[in-house]
Amino acid sequence: MIDGIGIKRWCSCGWGHPAMAVALELKEKNSNAPEDVERIKVFTFNHAWRLYQGIPETTEQAQFSVKWPMAALLIDGEAGPNQILEHRLGDHCIRNLAEKIESETCSGNA
């Protein structure tokens, strides 16, 4: 657990932020269109694995997900309130990319 107070970069659970930062870095280095992406595999620590794994139907599920904010970040270039509020949860581009994101725990991580 991180001690202290900080400002979150994105409007989602901080446990997913390291994976989102790497995804954004890869996006900036590559010119792949979201529809050309076959799969995104995220290796993370076991507590992040406990986050919501499905396609969210509520703002709360979107906030506590790795898939949805990451997909929104890759599509929109941001993962703020507009990307997690319920009016965006039907967005087909974000939904399609989120369905391609898999997560797995790294062995030995608590």
Backbone torsions as a table, in degrees:
resi	resn	phi	psi	omega
1	MET	NA	139.0	178.7
2	ILE	-82.7	131.6	177.9
3	ASP	-87.8	147.5	174.4
4	GLY	99.7	-170.4	-177.4
5	ILE	-117.2	139.6	178.3
6	GLY	-146.0	174.5	177.2
7	ILE	-108.5	127.0	179.4
8	LYS	-73.5	142.2	178.5
9	ARG	-76.1	-33.1	-177.0
10	TRP	-130.0	160.2	-175.4
11	CYS	-87.4	64.8	-179.6
12	SER	-159.4	172.9	179.2
13	CYS	-59.4	132.5	-178.0
14	GLY	-60.6	-20.7	179.2
15	TRP	-62.7	-25.7	179.5
16	GLY	-91.0	-9.3	-174.6
17	HIS	-61.6	-40.4	178.2
18	PRO	-59.3	-42.5	178.9
19	ALA	-65.9	-37.8	178.8
20	MET	-66.0	-38.8	178.9
21	ALA	-63.1	-42.0	178.5
22	VAL	-66.6	-42.2	179.1
23	ALA	-60.8	-42.3	179.0
24	LEU	-65.3	-40.5	177.8
25	GLU	-62.2	-43.1	178.1
26	LEU	-65.0	-38.7	178.2
27	LYS	-61.7	-41.1	-178.8
28	GLU	-68.1	-25.8	-179.3
29	LYS	-89.5	-17.2	-177.0
30	ASN	-123.6	158.6	-178.9
31	SER	-113.4	26.6	-179.7
32	ASN	-68.0	133.7	173.0
33	ALA	-76.8	147.1	-178.7
34	PRO	-53.2	-37.0	-179.3
35	GLU	-70.1	-16.8	177.4
36	ASP	-86.1	-11.1	-179.3
37	VAL	-75.5	125.8	178.3
38	GLU	-85.5	-39.5	-175.3
39	ARG	-164.6	146.5	171.3
40	ILE	-124.3	122.1	179.6
41	LYS	-111.6	122.9	-177.6
42	VAL	-107.6	123.1	173.3
43	PHE	-101.7	125.9	-173.2
44	THR	-145.0	177.3	179.4
45	PHE	-81.5	161.3	-168.3
46	ASN	-64.2	-29.3	178.7
47	HIS	-68.0	-35.9	177.4
48	ALA	-65.4	-29.8	177.7
49	TRP	-62.7	-25.4	-179.8
50	ARG	-74.9	-11.9	178.5
51	LEU	-65.2	163.4	-176.7
52	TYR	-57.6	129.0	-174.6
53	GLN	-101.7	-12.3	-177.1
54	GLY	-90.3	-170.5	172.8
55	ILE	-87.4	121.5	-171.3
56	PRO	-67.7	146.9	174.4
57	GLU	-113.4	-9.5	179.5
58	THR	-133.0	160.9	176.6
59	THR	-59.2	-39.6	-178.7
60	GLU	-63.7	-42.1	177.1
61	GLN	-64.1	-39.3	179.2
62	ALA	-64.2	-41.5	-180.0
63	GLN	-65.9	-36.1	-176.3
64	PHE	-104.6	51.1	-179.7
65	SER	-135.9	153.0	169.2
66	VAL	-93.4	-39.5	-173.5
67	LYS	-62.9	-52.4	-171.9
68	TRP	-64.9	-52.4	-179.4
69	PRO	-63.5	-34.1	178.3
70	MET	-65.9	-46.0	178.7
71	ALA	-62.1	-43.2	178.5
72	ALA	-62.0	-41.5	178.8
73	LEU	-61.6	-42.3	-179.2
74	LEU	-71.8	-31.4	179.2
75	ILE	-81.8	-52.0	-172.6
76	ASP	-93.2	-17.1	-175.2
77	GLY	82.0	5.3	177.1
78	GLU	-154.3	159.2	176.9
79	ALA	-135.3	69.8	-178.5
80	GLY	-107.3	-166.1	-179.0
81	PRO	-55.9	-37.6	-178.2
82	ASN	-62.6	-27.8	-177.8
83	GLN	-84.7	-19.8	-176.3
84	ILE	-109.9	-7.0	178.6
85	LEU	-74.4	154.3	-169.2
86	GLU	-58.9	-27.4	-179.8
87	HIS	-66.6	-16.3	178.9
88	ARG	-99.5	-9.2	-173.7
89	LEU	-68.7	-11.7	175.6
90	GLY	-96.7	3.5	-178.4
91	ASP	-61.6	116.9	-174.6
92	HIS	-67.4	-35.6	179.6
93	CYS	-64.7	-47.6	179.4
94	ILE	-66.0	-44.0	-179.2
95	ARG	-59.6	-46.7	-179.1
96	ASN	-61.6	-42.3	179.3
97	LEU	-70.4	-40.1	179.0
98	ALA	-59.8	-35.2	178.8
99	GLU	-66.7	-18.4	179.5
100	LYS	-90.4	-3.8	-176.8
101	ILE	-93.8	125.5	177.0
102	GLU	-116.5	148.5	174.9
103	SER	-128.8	148.1	-178.0
104	GLU	-145.2	144.5	179.0
105	THR	-81.2	144.3	173.5
106	CYS	-80.0	133.4	179.3
107	SER	-65.7	140.8	178.7
108	GLY	88.5	-4.8	178.7
109	ASN	-94.6	134.0	-179.6
110	ALA	-92.4	NA	NA
